[in-house]
Amino acid sequence: MARKGRIIEKIITEIDWYIIEKVRELRKPKFSQTALSREIGFSDGFIGRIENPNQSAVYSFRHINLIAKALRVSIAELLPKEPLSNDLIKVVIELGQPTKTKIGGTNYEVIEIITLAEEEIREYNIATLNRPAKSGKPSRLNKRNRAKK
């Protein structure tokens, strides 16, 4: 099958991906991305940024609570019933061409979801979570914490 759009790979936690997809599923019959963003008191593009696979934004617990209230569902309905088996996943996505009927909507197709191996997770954590401060100097937070000791 020939692909028509650009293919991207997104590394994300499985729980974040689940929640983004669940909110999108429950949102679509009731709200546009813009309308839900406004309903929860955020900028017009807030939901769009999270649902956009090119972005790395995810929902916080605060967002989940506000969205549950706006959609009139329980918080539990936005979360999986059981713990998910994977930590990080790689989602392979084909981005569709923007269309006038999909303005502000998500226009992509998930091609594959790949579970990351332990070594890949370790490498990801080192590369993204354990970065030194940009200046190479300890952050103010680290200085404060050392001063308390």
VOKE-523916 format. One record per residue: x, y, z of N, C-alpha, C, O in turn. Coordinates in pm, whole numbers, plus 50000, padded with zeros to 5 digits. Layout:
N
XYZXYZXYZXYZ
...
***
This chain:
149
500844988250000500005000050000500895012550000501765013950086
500675021349905501475033549893501035043749997499845045650021
502005050050058501735060450156501635073950086502375076649992
500715082350131500505095350068501055106850150501405117250095
501135105050282501585115850368502965113150424503575102750398
503445122750499504745121650564504625112150683503635112450756
505635103750703505675094350813506535100250925507655104650901
505995100151046506775104551162506735093651268505845085151268
507715094051357507745085051472507755093551598508515103251609
506905089851691506785097551814506995088151931506315077951942
507945091352018508135083552140507355090552251507525102452275
506515082852318505615088252419505315077252520505435065352489
504925081052640504525070652735503205064752689502365071752631
503025051952714501795045452670500575051652738499525052952675
500705055452864499585061452936499215075052876498035078252863
500215083152839499925096052777499215094152644498255101152613
499695084552563499075081852434497625077252453496725081552381
497415068452550496075063352578495125074952612494015075752559
495575083852700494705094852744494425104552629493295109052613
495435107652549495225116652435494175110652341493265117652297
494315097952311493365091452220491975090352282490985091852211
491885087752411490585086552478489885100152482488685101052455
490615110652514490015124152516489525127652375488435132952359
490335124652275489955127652137488665120152099487765125952039
488595107452136487415099252107486155104952172485105105752109
486265108752300485115113952373484785128452335483635132752345
485795135852293485615149952257484865151652126483985160152114
485225143552026484745145851889483225147351875482785156251802
482395139151940480955141151921480405153751990479305158251958
481165159452082480655170552162481325184052135480665194452136
482635183752111483405196152103484435195451990484965184751959
484695206951930485885208251845487075209851939486905211652060
488265209251884489455211651967489385225652029489655227352148
489025235451949488955249251997487895250852105488145257252207
486725245052083485635246452179485995240052314485695245752419
486635228352311487025222152438488135230252506488125231752628
489065235452429490115243952486489505255752561489895258852674
488535262252498487855273752561487045269352683487045276152785
486365257952670485515252952779486315250652907485805252753017
487575246352893488395243653012489265255653050490065254853143
489105266752977489785279153016491195280752963492005287853024
491505274352852492845275452793492765282052657491675284552605
493915284952598493955291452467493305282452362493215270252379
492855288552254492145281352148492905269152096492295259052063
494215270052089495005259252030495485248652128496245239752090
495065249352253495595240352356495365225552323496315217752320
494125221752299493815207652270494475203552139494985192352128
494475212252042495115209451914496585206351928497095197451860
497285213652015498715211052036498935197152095499885190252058
498065193052186498225179952248497865168852149498535158552145
496815170852071496415160651974497295160451849497225150951770
498115170551830499005171151713500185161751735500955163751829
500365151551651501455142051672502845148151653503845142051690
502925160051595504225166851580504645173851709505795178251720
503745175051804504035181951930504305171952041503905160352033
504985176352145505285167452257504425170252380504615164152485
503475179552368502625183052482501735171352521501275163852435
501495169952652500595159552704499725165752813499995176852860
498675158552852497785163452956498395161353094499075151353119
498135170853183498505169453324497275164553400496195163553342
497435161453527496285157453609495245168753613494045166053611
495695181153619494775192553620493935192553492492715194053498
494595190753378493885190653250492855179353247491725181353202
493255167653293492355156053293491105159053375489995155753334
491285165053490490145168653576489215178553505487995176653503
489795188953446488985199053376488265193053256487105196253231
488945184553183488335178253065487205168953107486155168653042
487415161353213486345152353262485095160553297483985156553264
485285171853364484145180353398483455185653273482225185553264
484245190153176483675195853053482925185352971481875188152914
483465173252966482825162452890481725155552969480985147152916
481615159153097480635153053188480825137853197479885130053185
482085134053219482425120053240483245119253367483735129453416
483415107353421484275105853537485735105853491486025102653376
486605109353580488035108753549488405094553509489245092553421
487785084653572488085070653543487815067353396488465058553340
486855074153334486545071453194487655076153099487695071952984
488535084653147489655089453066490905080953085491885082453012
490865072053182492025063853216491765049153184490615044853180
492835041453161492625027153137492125020353264492395024853375
491385009453245490835002053360491934994753438491824993253560
492964990453369494084983053431495394990253397495444997653299
496434988053476497744993853440498164989153302497964977553266
498754997953226499234994453093500554987053105501324989453198
500814978353012501984969653024503284976152980504364971153011
503204987252909504434993452857504675007152917503745014252953
505935010652926506315023952972506315033352852505415041652838
507305032052766507405040452648507065032452523507365020552513
506425039152430506115033052301506565042552191506715054652212
506775037052073507045045051955505815043651866505455032551825
505195054851837504005054851752504445059551614504965070651598
504215051151514504535054551375503245059851313502225053051311
503315072151263502125079451219502315084651078503385089751043
501275083250997501255089550866500425102150877499235101650909
501055113550850500345126250854499615128150723500205126850615
498335131250731497545133850611497735148150565498265156550638
497305150650446497345164250393496225172350458495105167350471
496505184550498495435192850557494305194750455494535196650336
493095194250505491935196550419491085207350483491145209550604
490295213950403489435224650454488415219250554488005226350645
488005206750537487015201050629487645196850761486925194050857
488965196350768489615191650890490395202950960491295200051039
490075215350933490775226350997490645224851148489535223551201
491775225051215491775223551360491545209251407491485206751527
491435200051315491225186051351492495177951330493435182451264
492505166051384493655157551366493505150151235492435144751205
494555150051157494525143851026495725134651015496715137850948
495635123251081496725113651077496175099651095495045097551138
497035090051060496685076051077497825069051150498985070451111
497495061751255498505053951325498795041551241497895033651212
500045039951203500455028551122500875016951211500555005451183
501605020251319502145009651405502485015551541502875027151553
502325007451643502775011051777503785000551818503494988551819
504985005251853506104996351884506494998252030506715009452075
506594987252103507054987752242508564989652242509294982552172
509044999152321510485001052331511094990652425510504987252527
512264985852389512994976452472513604983852591513754996052588
513954976452694514534982552815515734991252783515865002252838
516614986752695517804994352659517415007352589518025017852613
516415006852502515935018852434515335028752534515515040852521
514635023652634514065032152738515175038752818515105050752848
516195031052854517335036652927517985047852846518275058652899
518225045352718518855055452632517975067852621518465079152626
516665065852607515735077052600515775085152729515845097452725
515745078352843515775085252972517045093452986517005104953031
518165087752950519435094952960519425107052867519845117952906
518955105052746518965115852647517985127052678518265138652649
516835123752737515795133952755515575138352898515235149952922
515745129452993515385132853130516585136553217516425143453317
517735132153181518905134553264519865144553201521075143753223
519335153853123520175163953059520745173153164520055176953258
522015176953148522565187153239521935200653207521405202653097
521995209853302521495223453278522195229153156523355225753130
521525237753080522075243052956523405249952976524295248952891
523565256953085524805264353108525915255353159527075259553164
525585243153195526585234353253526755236653402527435229053470
526115247353452526195250553595524975244453664523945242553600
525075241453793523905236153864522765246253862523005258353867
521555241553854520395250553853520215256653992520775251954090
519415267353997519125273754126518455263854220518745263854340
517575255454167516905245554250517935236254315517835233254434
518895231754237519925223054293520745230354399521105224454501
521035243054376521775250854475520985251954604521535250554713
519655254654592518805255754710518765242554786518885242354909
518605231754715518555218554780519855215354852519845209554960
520985219154794522275216554859522415225254983523005220955083
521885237354978521995246455092521215241455212521585244155326
520115234055185519285228855293519945217255365519615214355480
520865210555299521485198555357522485201855464523095192855522
***
